[in-house]
Amino acid sequence: MIHSMSNRIKQRKSKLNNYLTNNKEDLKPEKHHQIIGALNEMDHILSILENHREKEIHKENNPDDVFLFKPISKKNLSVLDMIKGLF
């Protein structure tokens, strides 16, 4: 599932890169900015998917590992409270 999502995002990213490269002179600044923003978002999503996949692989290879942090259950906590809740 993650692999197929990553592939679709990579394909879309490639198409946007090609569009940007081939039409750079004809693009309005607003459109150029939107495409650059979309490419940055895709990079971010791809890194999240990669991290998630690495965790899945680790979990599959190390089923006896113990999660050492307590889950955070309360909403609207400050960052400091969330950090304190981890320990």
Protein Blocks (a to p, Z undefined) as FASTA:
>chain_A
ZZmmmmmmmmmmmmmmmmmmmmmmmpcfklmmmmmmmmmmmmmmmmmmmmmmmmmmmmmm
mmmbccfbdcdfbghiafklmmmmmZZ
